[in-house]
Amino acid sequence: MKDRPATRDSEALSEPFALLLPEESAPVRLMSTIWADRGGVHDSLRTVGDLRAWLAAVCEPDAGDSDNWRLDRTDVDRFRTLRDALRRLAALLTEDSRSGAISATTDLERAVADVNHIAAEAATWPQLFLDEGQLRRRHTSTAAPATRLAAAVAVEAVELFTGEDRVRLRACYAPGCVLYFVKDHPRREWCCTACGNRARAARHYQRHRG
């Protein structure tokens, strides 16, 4: 999954794609399609257009032009199922107590089964190709691009939830936030600067109120 310019300094938390946390891994970015602002909790993965925009933001350059992919409601449902499963498992790992962040998938065994099923939907294998006279490797699959990318996100999530980074996965406890992030610095407490600013403002208010 490709990197995008960081948006931690953005205060525009009402913009769905500002909440993708582009410095995070694809599984975290998929989980971040559930986000919140003062108006409540929102879902930015409801339509084929939403999915196309998300894939365009996160897919590898060699995955092809997402505008030409034949996406349908089945693809949207697949990514939503994966998203909800990942949020349930992230809640388990982080001991998340935020009521607003509760996943639509509540059963742990169902969440595990959903991740495993989607990860197995697109078998891939390495192949050689020539790039300006140099031998390179890329993985290929007979599955449709959206199916393959969903499987890739699921596989990456398995690595995240069972690898070294699992102890650094965090729930953001800024007021009203429902996002997750991987703690990449000892002093990092929030998913983004805007959440940190809101948390500090809330603390300041409570101190002066007291």
N, C-alpha and C positions, 0 to 999 in steps of 0.2 A: 504494500500500500504506500502511496506516495506521500511526501511531506507537503504541507501547505504553510504559508506564512502564519506565524503565531498571532493569536488574538487576545492574549491575556490582558493587555492594556485597554481593551475595548470596554466601554461602559454600556454598549448597546445590547444588553442582555435580552431584549425583546426580539432580537433578530435570530431566528433559528440557527442559521449557519455560523453565527458568531459563537454559538454554543457547541460547535462540533469539537472544540478543543483540539485543533489540528496537530499540536505537538504530541498528542496521545496516540496510542495504538488504535487500529481499526475497530477492535471490539469495544473499546471505551468510547470511541466516536459513534459507534452504532447505538450504544446505550444512551448517548447524549442526545438522541433524537426525541427522548422524553426530557423536557426541560420546564422550567417554571419562571414566572415573573409575578408582578403584583396582581395580575389578573388570574393567577392560578397555574395549574399544571397543563402543559400543552404537548401534543404529539405532532412531530414534523415528518412522520412517515405514514401517511394515510392514503396517498394516491400514487398512481404510476409516475406522475410528474415529480412527486416528492422523491421517489426511489431513484429516478433517473438523475435528479440533481445531486442526491447523496452519492451515488456511484461515481458521477463525474468529479466530485470533490475528493474522493478517497482512492479510486482505482489506480493501478499502475499504468504508466503511459502506454505499455505494449498490450494493454487489455483491449485497445481499440476505441473507436469513437462511440460513446454511450448514446449519442443521438440516433445511431443506426441500430441499436439493439432492439429486438422485439420483446419488449417487456409487457407483462399483463398482470392481472390481479393475483395470479398464483405466485408470481415473483414477489409482489408486495407482501402477501401473506407469509411467504417463507422468511423474508427478512424481519417482519414483525414478530414472528414466532421465535426466531433466533434472538432478537433484541430483548424480548420479554424473558426468555430463558436466561440470558446473560445477566440481566438485572437481578433476577432471583438468586443466581449463584453469587453475584457480587455482594448482594445483601448478606448472604451467609458468611462469606469470607471477611467482610468488614464489620459484622455484627451491627448492621445498619438499623437504627431505631427511628428513622424519620418516617412519620406516618404518610407524608405526601409522596414518598418514593416507593411505596409498595408496588411490586410488579403485578401485571395482569396474570402472569403465571405464578401461582402460589405454591404449587406442589414441587418439592425438590426433585423427586424421582422423575417427574414429568420434564422438568427443566434439563436434567442430565440427559434424558432420552432424546429430547428435541435437539440439543447440541450435537449429540453423537449421530443422530439420523442425518442432519444437514451436513455434517462433516463428511459423511460417507456417500453423499449424493453425487459427487463429481470426482471420480478417480482421475488422478493426474500422473504423468510420467515425464522424466527429463528427455530432452532432445537437443541435438547439436544444431547450430546454425552459424553461418558465416556473417561476420560484421566487419566490413572493410578489411577483409583478409585475415581477420582474427576469429578463432573458434570461440563461440559463446554457448552458454547453456540457458535454456528456458524450459519451463514446464508447459505441457500441453494437455488438452482434455477434449473428449468428444461432447462434453456437456455444454449447454448454452452458457454464454458469458455470465449472466446473472446467477445461474446455479453454481457455476464454478467459483465466482467471487463470494457467494454466501458460504460455500464450503471452506474457502480460504479463511474467511473471518472466523468460522467455527473452529478450524484447526488452530488459528492464532489464539483464540480464546482458551482452548485446552492448554496451550503452552503458558498463557498468562496465569490461569487459575491453578496450575500445578507446578510452575517453575519458580525461579528465584523472586520474580516480581510480585508474587501473590501476597507476600508480607508487606509490600509497599502500596497495595491497592487501598484506596481510602474513599469513604463517603464524605462529600463536602457538607459541613454543618453550618455554612453561612445561612442567615435567615432566609427561608423559603427555597433554598437550593435543593435539587433532587439529583445532582450529577455525581459521577464517580471520577476519580483520577488516580494516577500512579504517582506517588510521592517521589519526585526526582531530586529533591534538595532537602537537607535536614530541617531547614526553616520553613519549608512550604507547608501551609496549613489548609489552603483553599484551592478550589479548582482553577481559579483565575483571579486576577487583580481586582476586578469589580466585586467579586464575592468577598475578598479580603477587606475591601473598603467598606462594604455594607456591614460586615461583622464587627469591624472596629468602631463604626458609627453606632451600632447597637450597644456595644460595650460602653462607649462614652456616654450614651444616653442613660443607660442603667446606672452608671456611677453617679452622674449628676442628679438623676432622679432620686437616688438613695440619699 
